[in-house]
Amino acid sequence: MTEVLVDGRPTDCIPADDRGLLYGDLLFETIAFVDGHAPLWSWHWRRLCAGCERLGLAAPSESELLEDCRKLAGGDRCVVRATVTRGSGGRAYEPPVEPACRRIVQRRPWPSAVDRFRQGGMRLVTSPVRLASTSPIAGMKHGNRLEQVLAARDCAGQGGDEALIYDAQGRLVEAIASNLIVVLGARALTPATDSAGVSGVGLAWLREQAGIVLETAELTAVHVAGADEIMVINSVAGIRPVTAVDDHRFAIGLTCRAWQRLWSEELRI
């Protein structure tokens, strides 16, 4: 089965002068496909278009991009990454005036640990990596992910399943590849991503469900330690409970289980 399409053609070759390779000048979406269908496609497409507008990229044709994704997904449950780079050209950092954007679509197998983490929960560790705040590219799923690479390396060294990442001011931002939800009493809180982090598709979907109120709040390690429940969420793995942060244990709560049922029933992912 073909695993990679570049501008709709089967190949795994990218020109060495592609600006995505040189500068991380790209956006990407990591999309769950089930039986040839992407339940969260419209949320992914909305975020990709918003990112293209902010970076000055020409968004690809939605129909062409979706066709590429479906070709690779087939009828299986799998993950498809759709990447849009600024293509080649320009003068060092200065981009070309009229870039010829390049679309790259890759198929990946379904993560084997997803079901286990959804049921049994995840152990998180605190990352020593601190994210820069007030970033002009905050919220976007862009190609500059070295902070997450370093955090993932440290997380593996600590034996964690995921990591909490704070900014330089000590504010909670996100996990390595997920957004965070902290339940304190009757309130469900999530950190803002307008100055650091990624505005997640799974979180956006959850916010739009009737009856669910997710407050954006400035959170610190104090809030984490006092939480009744903690969850991580992304568009592929869905909602997973956190059972430990470093040496602090947490119970899997009723809110998490209710939202997991909603995710399963509505999205079938």
RODO-2510 file (C-alpha; in nm, 4 decimals, decimal comma):
residues 269
     n   res          X          Y          Z
     1     m     0,0000     0,0000     0,0000
     2     t     0,1217     0,3515    -0,0801
     3     e     0,2317     0,5289     0,2385
     4     v     0,3207     0,8785     0,1091
     5     l     0,1801     1,1177    -0,1517
     6     v     0,3525     1,4418    -0,2495
     7     d     0,1247     1,6763    -0,4441
     8     g    -0,0947     1,3753    -0,5144
     9     r     0,1851     1,1549    -0,6521
    10     p     0,3211     0,8403    -0,4834
    11     t     0,6751     0,9271    -0,3714
    12     d     0,8689     0,9763    -0,0505
    13     c     1,1147     1,2252    -0,2041
    14     i     1,1093     1,5926    -0,1013
    15     p     1,3449     1,8480    -0,2614
    16     a     1,6357     1,9363    -0,0338
    17     d     1,5530     2,3065    -0,0663
    18     d     1,1957     2,2700     0,0575
    19     r     1,1411     2,5436     0,3159
    20     g     0,9685     2,2993     0,5459
    21     l     1,2939     2,1041     0,5723
    22     l     1,5144     2,4140     0,5899
    23     y     1,3143     2,6282     0,8329
    24     g     1,0147     2,4334     0,9583
    25     d     0,8097     2,6590     0,7314
    26     l     0,5010     2,4383     0,7282
    27     l     0,1735     2,3459     0,8907
    28     f     0,0418     1,9975     0,9532
    29     e    -0,2624     1,8100     1,0754
    30     t    -0,2613     1,4626     1,2300
    31     i    -0,5954     1,3081     1,1421
    32     a    -0,7740     0,9956     1,2665
    33     f    -0,9404     0,7898     0,9934
    34     v    -1,1916     0,5144     1,0666
    35     d    -1,3436     0,3091     0,7841
    36     g    -1,2266     0,5666     0,5310
    37     h    -1,3868     0,8555     0,7181
    38     a    -1,2263     1,1355     0,9223
    39     p    -1,4841     1,2310     1,1882
    40     l    -1,2950     1,5480     1,2837
    41     w    -1,2100     1,6588     0,9296
    42     s    -1,3969     1,9891     0,9428
    43     w    -1,2142     2,0920     1,2624
    44     h    -0,8764     1,9999     1,1090
    45     w    -0,9586     2,1894     0,7904
    46     r    -1,0686     2,4955     0,9855
    47     r    -0,7422     2,5051     1,1823
    48     l    -0,5280     2,4446     0,8723
    49     c    -0,6944     2,7306     0,6841
    50     a    -0,6547     2,9647     0,9816
    51     g    -0,2867     2,8755     1,0041
    52     c    -0,2333     2,9256     0,6309
    53     e    -0,3860     3,2727     0,6563
    54     r    -0,1588     3,3652     0,9465
    55     l     0,1559     3,2393     0,7714
    56     g     0,0650     3,3741     0,4298
    57     l     0,0372     3,0314     0,2681
    58     a    -0,2072     2,9387    -0,0042
    59     a    -0,4307     2,6721     0,1448
    60     p    -0,4525     2,3595    -0,0711
    61     s    -0,7751     2,2581    -0,2369
    62     e    -0,9849     2,0909     0,0323
    63     s    -1,1161     1,8322    -0,2142
    64     e    -0,7655     1,7424    -0,3357
    65     l    -0,6237     1,7169     0,0148
    66     l    -0,9132     1,5043     0,1367
    67     e    -0,8854     1,2795    -0,1687
    68     d    -0,5141     1,2268    -0,0963
    69     c    -0,5907     1,1401     0,2646
    70     r    -0,8649     0,8964     0,1715
    71     k    -0,6426     0,7233    -0,0843
    72     l    -0,3883     0,6448     0,1842
    73     a    -0,6361     0,5649     0,4596
    74     g    -0,8326     0,3104     0,2610
    75     g    -1,0957     0,1457     0,4803
    76     d    -0,8758     0,0932     0,7847
    77     r    -0,8431     0,2627     1,1188
    78     c    -0,5228     0,4603     1,0812
    79     v    -0,3613     0,8011     1,1205
    80     v    -0,2931     1,0327     0,8258
    81     r    -0,0632     1,3334     0,8547
    82     a    -0,1335     1,6123     0,6079
    83     t     0,1470     1,8670     0,5714
    84     v     0,1533     2,1924     0,3766
    85     t     0,4973     2,3506     0,3251
    86     r     0,5793     2,6816     0,1631
    87     g     0,7624     2,4821    -0,1022
    88     s     1,1002     2,5838    -0,2442
    89     g     1,2480     2,9240    -0,3177
    90     g     1,2957     3,2524    -0,1444
    91     r     1,6094     3,4187    -0,0216
    92     a     1,7319     3,2451     0,2951
    93     y     1,4680     3,3218     0,5617
    94     e     1,2857     3,5608     0,3311
    95     p     1,0049     3,3632     0,1663
    96     p     0,9152     3,3845    -0,2028
    97     v     0,6556     3,6446    -0,2907
    98     e     0,4328     3,3863    -0,4595
    99     p     0,5176     3,0503    -0,3010
   100     a     0,4289     2,7244    -0,4705
   101     c     0,3094     2,5369    -0,1655
   102     r     0,3708     2,1632    -0,1432
   103     r     0,1276     1,9173     0,0142
   104     i     0,2566     1,5964     0,1698
   105     v     0,0293     1,3224     0,2980
   106     q     0,1591     1,0285     0,5019
   107     r    -0,0155     0,7232     0,6432
   108     r     0,0740     0,5836     0,9853
   109     p    -0,0564     0,2800     1,1742
   110     w    -0,3025     0,3294     1,4550
   111     p    -0,1170     0,3819     1,7876
   112     s    -0,1201     0,0538     1,9767
   113     a    -0,1381     0,2094     2,3254
   114     v    -0,4493     0,4237     2,2718
   115     d    -0,7071     0,1783     2,4098
   116     r    -0,4896     0,0919     2,7095
   117     f    -0,4397     0,4571     2,8003
   118     r    -0,8082     0,5393     2,7579
   119     q    -0,9067     0,2662     2,9994
   120     g    -0,6214     0,2545     3,2483
   121     g    -0,4939     0,6115     3,2367
   122     m    -0,1520     0,7681     3,1894
   123     r     0,1410     0,8590     3,4112
   124     l     0,2661     1,2107     3,3440
   125     v     0,5975     1,3632     3,4404
   126     t     0,6900     1,7300     3,4635
   127     s     0,9087     1,8356     3,1732
   128     p     1,2124     2,0560     3,2349
   129     v     1,1481     2,2169     2,8952
   130     r     0,9859     2,5582     2,9183
   131     l     0,7922     2,7029     2,6247
   132     a     0,8477     3,0574     2,5084
   133     s     0,5449     3,2754     2,5783
   134     t     0,3921     3,5477     2,3592
   135     s     0,5005     3,3578     2,0487
   136     p     0,3647     3,4953     1,7174
   137     i     0,3045     3,1365     1,6041
   138     a     0,1240     3,0219     1,9197
   139     g    -0,1801     2,8039     1,8627
   140     m    -0,0736     2,6806     1,5186
   141     k     0,0353     2,3243     1,4343
   142     h     0,3564     2,4451     1,2712
   143     g     0,6788     2,2613     1,1881
   144     n     0,8996     2,4049     1,4617
   145     r     0,8657     2,1278     1,7187
   146     l     1,2127     2,0984     1,8720
   147     e     1,0769     2,1896     2,2156
   148     q     0,8427     1,8911     2,1940
   149     v     1,1286     1,6680     2,0724
   150     l     1,3366     1,7614     2,3760
   151     a     1,0376     1,7145     2,6064
   152     a     0,9647     1,3714     2,4571
   153     r     1,3262     1,2630     2,5022
   154     d     1,3211     1,3665     2,8666
   155     c     0,9787     1,2067     2,9204
   156     a     1,1056     0,8727     2,7910
   157     g     1,4082     0,9015     3,0180
   158     q     1,1793     0,9538     3,3184
   159     g     0,9584     0,6608     3,2164
   160     g     0,6487     0,8741     3,1657
   161     d     0,3647     0,8202     2,9208
   162     e     0,3305     1,1957     2,8616
   163     a     0,4605     1,5170     3,0159
   164     l     0,3267     1,8416     3,1530
   165     i     0,4877     2,1420     2,9876
   166     y     0,4933     2,4894     3,1429
   167     d     0,6050     2,8220     3,0001
   168     a     0,8938     3,0313     3,1314
   169     q     0,6589     3,2050     3,3771
   170     g     0,5500     2,8762     3,5337
   171     r     0,2088     2,8654     3,3652
   172     l     0,0758     2,5306     3,2527
   173     v     0,0478     2,5122     2,8716
   174     e    -0,0045     2,1600     2,7383
   175     a     0,1284     1,8068     2,7206
   176     i     0,3790     1,7012     2,4532
   177     a     0,1155     1,5953     2,2019
   178     s    -0,2106     1,6792     2,3747
   179     n    -0,4080     1,9517     2,5419
   180     l    -0,4867     1,9376     2,9125
   181     i    -0,8047     1,9563     3,1176
   182     v    -0,7914     2,0092     3,4944
   183     v    -1,1083     1,9480     3,6962
   184     l    -1,1349     2,1450     4,0214
   185     g    -1,4645     2,0784     4,1943
   186     a    -1,7434     2,1608     3,9485
   187     r    -1,5125     2,3504     3,7109
   188     a    -1,3303     2,2053     3,4104
   189     l    -1,0335     2,4241     3,3202
   190     t    -0,7901     2,4263     3,0300
   191     p    -0,4843     2,6465     2,9716
   192     a    -0,4945     2,9172     2,7067
   193     t    -0,2933     2,8586     2,3891
   194     d    -0,2885     3,2123     2,2525
   195     s     0,0656     3,2805     2,3752
   196     a     0,2156     2,9289     2,3663
   197     g     0,1137     2,5769     2,2698
   198     v    -0,1248     2,4339     2,0113
   199     s    -0,4979     2,4964     1,9793
   200     g    -0,6079     2,1343     1,9677
   201     v    -0,8749     1,9908     1,7396
   202     g    -0,9988     1,7392     1,9967
   203     l    -1,0354     2,0142     2,2547
   204     a    -1,2179     2,2355     2,0039
   205     w    -1,4653     1,9548     1,9335
   206     l    -1,5275     1,8965     2,3033
   207     r    -1,5893     2,2674     2,3634
   208     e    -1,8635     2,2679     2,1011
   209     q    -2,0669     1,9872     2,2567
   210     a    -2,3928     2,0880     2,4202
   211     g    -2,3784     2,1017     2,7966
   212     i    -1,9984     2,1035     2,8255
   213     v    -1,8410     2,4141     2,9730
   214     l    -1,4623     2,4353     2,9489
   215     e    -1,3139     2,7448     3,1058
   216     t    -0,9842     2,8879     2,9872
   217     a    -0,7709     2,9737     3,2880
   218     e    -0,4152     3,0497     3,3939
   219     l    -0,3024     2,7331     3,5697
   220     t     0,0125     2,6493     3,7668
   221     a     0,1607     2,3484     3,9435
   222     v    -0,0514     2,4408     4,2471
   223     h    -0,3711     2,3800     4,0496
   224     v    -0,2342     2,0507     3,9181
   225     a    -0,1545     1,9279     4,2689
   226     g    -0,5040     2,0203     4,3926
   227     a    -0,6979     1,8774     4,0965
   228     d    -0,9820     1,6305     4,1362
   229     e    -0,9235     1,4973     3,7851
   230     i    -0,6738     1,5584     3,5072
   231     m    -0,7234     1,4573     3,1444
   232     v    -0,5229     1,4777     2,8250
   233     i    -0,6944     1,5059     2,4883
   234     n    -0,5971     1,5046     2,1229
   235     s    -0,7743     1,4312     1,7974
   236     v    -0,6375     1,0780     1,7542
   237     a    -0,6167     0,9301     2,1025
   238     g    -0,9214     1,1123     2,2328
   239     i    -0,9710     1,1682     2,6051
   240     r    -0,7415     0,9834     2,8446
   241     p    -0,7380     1,0079     3,2237
   242     v    -0,4220     1,0961     3,4135
   243     t    -0,3546     0,8635     3,7080
   244     a    -0,0273     1,0200     3,8222
   245     v     0,1815     1,3341     3,7815
   246     d     0,5323     1,2622     3,9055
   247     d     0,4699     1,1090     4,2513
   248     h     0,1170     1,2482     4,2925
   249     r    -0,1674     1,0023     4,2263
   250     f    -0,5095     1,0865     4,0800
   251     a    -0,8345     0,8925     4,0564
   252     i    -1,0121     0,8426     3,7256
   253     g    -1,3212     1,0577     3,7670
   254     l    -1,6797     1,0568     3,6503
   255     t    -1,6292     1,3589     3,4237
   256     c    -1,3600     1,1803     3,2266
   257     r    -1,5656     0,8648     3,1835
   258     a    -1,8737     1,0628     3,0735
   259     w    -1,6745     1,2590     2,8144
   260     q    -1,5096     0,9403     2,6914
   261     r    -1,8515     0,7874     2,6287
   262     l    -1,9562     1,1002     2,4381
   263     w    -1,6391     1,0854     2,2268
   264     s    -1,6948     0,7191     2,1454
   265     e    -2,0648     0,7523     2,0678
   266     e    -2,0418     1,0699     1,8584
   267     l    -1,7145     1,0173     1,6727
   268     r    -1,6680     0,6392     1,6673
   269     i    -1,2908     0,6895     1,6827
***
